[in-house]
């Protein structure tokens, strides 16, 4: 039996914690991983530090997401101390999932986020409402649904 995988299929490498998804929608897998020390990751050469939750904030020794986009060949550290230091994010398995275009949930997100072009990152909140972190073609953006949990 042969199985073909599309570029938008989520690949998870458990040994390294690196996941691949096509966030920029160019048909080539981008790298995605969770870091437990955003402050340390921010010092890596070529790292672009972005806080989609707020305009400015220095990375702390909390969680962050590292994404390398294939279309720009840039690596981003996505972080926010306030959001990523809550109890749900301190647990062993943070509430984060990559959502591929082939995922049924993607269609639901796309209805709410027309700017969504590639795969995205779904994040759990303390309120039980999932939010979406995605590349809008120019920058990293967040979508917060207006519904109650």
C-alpha positions as CSV (number, residue, x, y, z in Angstrom):
1,X,0.0,0.0,0.0
2,X,1.4,3.4,-1.0
3,X,0.6,6.6,0.8
4,X,1.2,10.0,-0.7
5,X,1.6,13.0,1.5
6,X,0.7,16.5,0.5
7,X,2.9,19.5,1.6
8,X,0.0,20.6,3.8
9,X,0.0,17.3,5.8
10,X,1.2,17.8,9.3
11,X,4.4,15.9,10.0
12,X,5.4,15.4,13.6
13,X,8.8,14.3,14.6
14,X,8.5,13.2,18.3
15,X,12.2,12.8,18.9
16,X,13.0,16.5,18.2
17,X,9.6,18.1,18.8
18,X,9.7,19.7,15.4
19,X,6.5,19.8,13.4
20,X,6.1,20.8,9.8
21,X,3.1,22.5,8.2
22,X,2.7,25.0,5.3
23,X,1.9,28.2,7.2
24,X,2.8,30.5,4.3
25,X,0.8,28.5,1.8
26,X,3.6,28.1,-0.8
27,X,3.4,24.3,-1.0
28,X,6.6,23.7,0.9
29,X,6.6,22.6,4.6
30,X,7.7,25.2,7.2
31,X,9.3,24.2,10.5
32,X,7.4,24.7,13.8
33,X,8.5,23.9,17.3
34,X,7.7,24.9,20.9
35,X,10.5,26.3,23.0
36,X,10.3,26.3,26.8
37,X,12.7,29.3,27.0
38,X,11.7,32.1,24.7
39,X,14.3,34.5,26.1
40,X,17.1,32.1,25.2
41,X,15.7,31.4,21.7
42,X,15.5,35.1,21.1
43,X,19.3,35.3,21.2
44,X,19.8,32.8,18.4
45,X,21.3,34.4,15.2
46,X,18.8,35.6,12.7
47,X,15.8,35.1,15.0
48,X,13.0,37.7,14.4
49,X,11.1,38.2,17.7
50,X,7.4,38.9,17.3
51,X,4.6,39.3,19.8
52,X,1.3,39.0,17.9
53,X,-0.6,39.5,21.2
54,X,1.0,43.0,21.9
55,X,3.1,45.5,20.1
56,X,6.1,45.3,22.4
57,X,7.3,42.9,25.0
58,X,10.6,41.3,25.7
59,X,10.7,37.5,25.6
60,X,10.8,35.9,29.0
61,X,11.8,32.4,30.2
62,X,8.4,31.1,29.2
63,X,7.1,29.2,26.2
64,X,7.3,30.5,22.7
65,X,6.9,29.2,19.2
66,X,9.6,29.0,16.6
67,X,8.5,29.0,13.0
68,X,10.8,29.0,9.9
69,X,8.9,30.0,6.8
70,X,10.1,28.5,3.5
71,X,8.9,31.4,1.4
72,X,10.8,34.1,3.3
73,X,13.6,31.9,4.7
74,X,13.1,33.7,8.0
75,X,12.8,32.3,11.5
76,X,10.3,33.8,13.9
77,X,10.0,33.5,17.6
78,X,6.3,34.1,18.5
79,X,5.7,34.7,22.2
80,X,3.8,36.6,24.8
81,X,4.7,36.3,28.5
82,X,1.2,37.1,29.7
83,X,-0.6,34.5,27.5
84,X,1.9,31.7,27.6
85,X,2.6,31.8,31.3
86,X,-0.9,30.8,32.4
87,X,-1.5,27.4,34.1
88,X,-2.7,25.7,30.9
89,X,0.6,26.5,29.2
90,X,2.8,25.4,32.2
91,X,1.5,21.8,31.9
92,X,3.6,19.1,30.2
93,X,1.6,19.1,27.0
94,X,0.7,22.7,26.0
95,X,-2.6,23.2,24.3
96,X,-1.2,23.9,20.8
97,X,-2.0,22.1,17.5
98,X,-1.2,22.7,13.9
99,X,-4.3,22.9,11.7
100,X,-3.6,21.8,8.1
101,X,-5.8,22.7,5.1
102,X,-6.8,19.1,4.9
103,X,-8.1,19.2,8.5
104,X,-11.9,19.4,8.9
105,X,-11.4,22.2,11.5
106,X,-9.6,24.3,8.9
107,X,-12.9,24.9,7.0
108,X,-14.5,26.2,10.1
109,X,-11.6,28.5,10.8
110,X,-11.5,29.7,7.2
111,X,-15.2,30.8,7.5
112,X,-14.2,33.1,10.4
113,X,-10.8,34.1,9.0
114,X,-11.0,34.9,5.3
115,X,-7.3,36.0,5.3
116,X,-6.2,32.5,6.2
117,X,-4.2,31.1,3.3
118,X,-2.0,28.4,4.7
119,X,-1.9,26.0,7.7
120,X,-2.4,27.6,11.1
121,X,-1.7,27.1,14.8
122,X,-4.6,26.6,17.1
123,X,-4.0,27.7,20.7
124,X,-6.1,26.8,23.7
125,X,-7.0,29.5,26.3
126,X,-7.8,29.4,30.0
127,X,-11.4,30.2,29.1
128,X,-11.7,27.1,26.9
129,X,-12.0,29.1,23.7
130,X,-9.4,28.2,21.0
131,X,-7.7,31.0,19.1
132,X,-5.9,31.0,15.9
133,X,-2.3,32.1,15.2
134,X,-1.6,32.4,11.5
135,X,0.6,34.0,8.8
136,X,-1.5,36.5,6.8
137,X,1.0,36.8,4.0
138,X,2.9,39.8,5.6
139,X,2.9,39.2,9.4
140,X,1.8,36.8,12.2
141,X,-1.7,37.5,13.3
142,X,-4.2,36.3,15.9
143,X,-7.9,35.6,15.6
144,X,-10.1,35.5,18.7
145,X,-13.6,34.2,18.2
146,X,-16.4,36.3,19.7
147,X,-18.3,33.2,21.0
148,X,-18.5,31.9,24.5
149,X,-17.0,28.5,25.4
